[in-house]
Amino acid sequence: MKRQVAVLVGAGSIGQAIIRRVSAGKHIVLADYSEENAKRAAKTLEDAGFECSTIKCDLGSKADILNLLEFATGKGEVTNLVNAAGVSPSQAPVEEILRVDLYGTSVLLEEFGKVIAEGGSGVIISSQSGHRLPALPQEQNEALATTPVDELLELPFLKEINDTLKAYQFSKRCNVLRVMCEATRWGRRNATINSISPGIIITPLANDELHGSRKDGYLKMIEGMPARRAGTPDEVGAIWQSS
């Protein structure tokens, strides 16, 4: 029997919380823009009994994704994919958000859909921000869902975006739509692919937002929640494990 491999892209706290729940007895490939981040995550996981390897991967680079694909399949059959990588409105300009969060995630879905093992599963961490975007015209929804990945960034309505929050919202809306579209192809391999759109979860990315120019809006959202608190990465991991 081939060794089973679980791939985590974005070795942050949400990704680690999920990968711990699906990777017992499997080899974990940790891919991150910073290989130092991946190595720190690997040390934590290895101290908890998991077997890991690391690789540098820029989610916004198709070449890096293909390199990751080759690296992961060289370790065994990929049974799990978790994408928790991305940049936020306070961390990057419009072009970078679209390149990483929108284009890169779309490439990752497509390429790993070609190799995911029979009965495998994947999850894309989207965001509630994608659902706060007003309803789009049907032609834009269809374009985000089905445009060939190498043409995505040339969509005219994306080129009109000049605000980082809107770039992030469009990216996360695209993530959900691409998952819906890819689910059929993954299903042909008896594999599942889902997206999760968390609210405010305390991570380094969220802390950047809570201390950035949009902090008042974030604090208002937290105050309006029934629990009156932000969520934790472990709570997101528990949702995915039970889905």
C-alpha positions in Angstrom: 0.0 0.0 0.0 1.3 3.4 -0.9 2.0 5.9 1.9 -0.8 8.4 2.3 0.1 12.1 2.1 -1.7 15.1 3.5 -0.7 18.5 2.0 -1.1 21.7 3.9 -0.5 25.0 2.0 -0.1 27.8 4.5 1.4 26.5 7.7 -0.5 28.8 10.0 -2.7 28.1 13.0 -6.0 27.3 11.1 -4.2 25.0 8.7 -2.4 23.2 11.5 -5.6 22.8 13.5 -7.2 21.0 10.5 -4.2 18.9 9.4 -3.7 17.5 12.9 -7.3 16.0 12.7 -6.8 14.2 9.3 -3.2 13.1 9.3 -2.7 10.4 11.9 -0.5 7.7 10.2 0.0 9.9 7.1 3.0 11.9 5.9 2.3 15.7 6.1 3.8 18.0 3.5 3.9 21.5 4.8 4.1 24.2 2.1 4.5 27.9 3.0 5.8 31.1 1.4 8.3 31.1 4.2 10.0 27.7 4.6 11.1 28.8 8.0 7.4 29.0 9.0 6.9 25.6 7.6 9.8 24.2 9.5 8.6 25.7 12.8 5.2 24.1 12.1 6.9 20.8 11.3 8.8 20.8 14.6 5.5 21.3 16.5 3.8 18.5 14.6 6.7 16.1 14.8 6.8 16.7 18.6 3.2 15.5 18.6 4.0 12.3 16.7 3.4 13.3 13.1 5.8 12.7 10.2 6.5 15.9 8.1 8.5 17.3 5.3 8.6 21.0 4.2 8.8 22.9 1.0 8.8 26.6 0.1 5.7 27.5 -2.0 4.3 30.8 -3.2 0.6 30.1 -3.7 0.4 32.8 -6.4 3.0 31.0 -8.5 1.8 28.2 -10.8 5.4 27.0 -11.1 5.7 26.6 -7.3 2.3 24.8 -7.2 3.5 22.3 -9.8 6.7 21.8 -7.9 4.7 21.2 -4.7 2.5 18.7 -6.6 5.6 16.8 -7.8 7.1 16.9 -4.3 4.0 15.6 -2.6 3.2 12.8 -5.1 6.8 11.7 -4.7 6.1 11.0 -1.1 3.0 8.8 -1.8 -0.6 9.2 -2.8 -2.2 12.6 -1.8 -5.4 11.8 0.2 -5.9 15.3 1.8 -5.4 18.9 0.7 -5.8 21.8 3.0 -5.3 25.3 1.7 -5.0 27.9 4.4 -2.6 30.3 2.7 -3.4 33.8 1.7 -2.9 37.5 2.3 -5.4 40.0 3.8 -6.5 43.5 2.8 -4.0 45.0 5.3 -1.1 42.9 4.2 -0.8 43.4 0.5 -1.8 45.6 -2.5 -4.7 44.7 -4.8 -2.6 42.9 -7.4 -1.0 40.7 -4.8 -4.3 39.7 -3.2 -5.7 38.7 -6.6 -2.6 36.9 -7.6 -2.4 34.8 -4.4 -5.9 34.5 -3.0 -7.8 34.3 -6.3 -5.5 33.0 -9.0 -3.3 30.8 -6.8 -6.1 29.1 -5.0 -7.8 28.3 -8.4 -4.6 26.8 -9.8 -4.1 24.7 -6.6 -7.7 23.3 -6.9 -7.3 22.4 -10.5 -3.9 20.8 -10.3 -4.5 18.8 -7.1 -7.9 17.7 -8.6 -5.8 15.8 -11.2 -4.0 13.7 -8.6 -6.2 13.5 -5.5 -6.5 9.9 -4.4 -9.7 7.8 -4.7 -11.8 8.8 -1.7 -9.6 11.7 -0.8 -10.7 15.1 0.4 -9.8 18.8 0.3 -10.7 22.0 2.0 -10.2 25.6 1.0 -10.3 28.2 3.8 -12.3 31.1 2.3 -13.8 33.9 4.4 -17.0 35.4 5.5 -15.7 38.5 3.7 -16.6 36.8 0.4 -20.2 36.6 1.5 -20.3 40.3 2.4 -19.8 41.2 -1.2 -23.1 42.2 -2.8 -24.7 39.8 -5.2 -22.8 39.8 -8.5 -24.3 39.6 -12.0 -24.7 36.0 -13.1 -22.1 36.4 -15.9 -19.5 37.5 -13.3 -20.3 34.5 -11.1 -19.9 32.2 -14.1 -16.7 33.9 -15.1 -15.2 33.5 -11.7 -16.2 29.9 -11.5 -15.3 28.6 -15.0 -12.7 30.9 -16.7 -9.5 29.0 -17.4 -7.1 29.7 -14.6 -4.5 31.4 -16.8 -7.1 33.9 -18.0 -8.6 34.7 -14.6 -6.6 37.8 -13.8 -7.5 39.3 -17.2 -11.2 39.5 -16.4 -12.2 43.1 -17.1 -14.2 43.5 -13.8 -11.2 42.3 -11.8 -9.0 44.9 -13.5 -11.3 47.6 -12.3 -10.7 46.8 -8.6 -8.7 49.5 -6.8 -9.5 48.7 -3.2 -7.8 46.0 -1.2 -10.9 45.0 0.7 -12.8 44.6 -2.5 -10.0 42.5 -4.0 -10.1 40.3 -1.0 -13.9 39.9 -1.1 -13.8 39.0 -4.8 -11.0 36.5 -4.2 -12.9 34.8 -1.4 -16.1 34.8 -3.5 -14.1 33.2 -6.3 -12.7 30.6 -4.0 -16.3 29.4 -3.1 -17.4 29.4 -6.7 -14.3 27.5 -7.9 -14.8 24.9 -5.3 -18.4 24.4 -6.5 -17.2 24.0 -10.0 -14.3 21.7 -9.1 -16.5 19.5 -6.9 -17.8 17.7 -9.9 -14.4 16.9 -11.2 -13.1 15.8 -7.8 -16.3 13.7 -7.5 -15.3 11.6 -10.5 -12.4 10.4 -8.4 -14.8 9.7 -5.5 -13.1 12.7 -3.7 -14.7 15.7 -2.0 -13.7 19.3 -2.0 -15.3 21.9 0.3 -14.8 25.5 1.4 -15.1 27.0 4.8 -15.8 30.7 5.2 -14.8 31.5 8.8 -15.8 34.7 10.6 -13.2 36.4 12.7 -10.7 33.8 13.8 -7.7 34.9 15.9 -4.6 34.3 13.7 -1.6 36.5 12.8 -3.6 37.6 9.7 -6.6 38.6 11.8 -4.4 40.4 14.3 -3.0 42.5 11.5 -6.6 43.5 10.6 -7.5 44.1 14.3 -4.6 46.5 14.6 -4.9 48.1 11.1 -7.0 50.8 9.5 -10.2 48.6 9.6 -9.9 47.6 13.2 -13.1 49.5 14.2 -15.1 47.5 11.7 -13.7 44.2 13.0 -14.4 45.1 16.6 -17.9 46.0 15.7 -18.4 42.6 14.1 -17.1 40.9 17.2 -19.4 42.9 19.4 -22.4 41.9 17.3 -21.7 38.2 17.5 -23.9 36.1 19.8 -20.7 34.9 21.6 -19.2 38.4 21.6 -15.8 36.9 20.9 -13.7 35.9 17.9 -13.3 32.2 17.1 -10.2 30.0 17.4 -8.3 27.9 14.9 -9.3 24.7 16.8 -13.0 25.5 16.4 -12.5 25.7 12.6 -10.6 22.4 12.6 -13.5 20.8 14.6 -16.0 22.0 12.0 -14.0 20.5 9.1 -13.5 17.2 10.9 -17.2 16.8 11.5 -18.2 17.8 7.9 
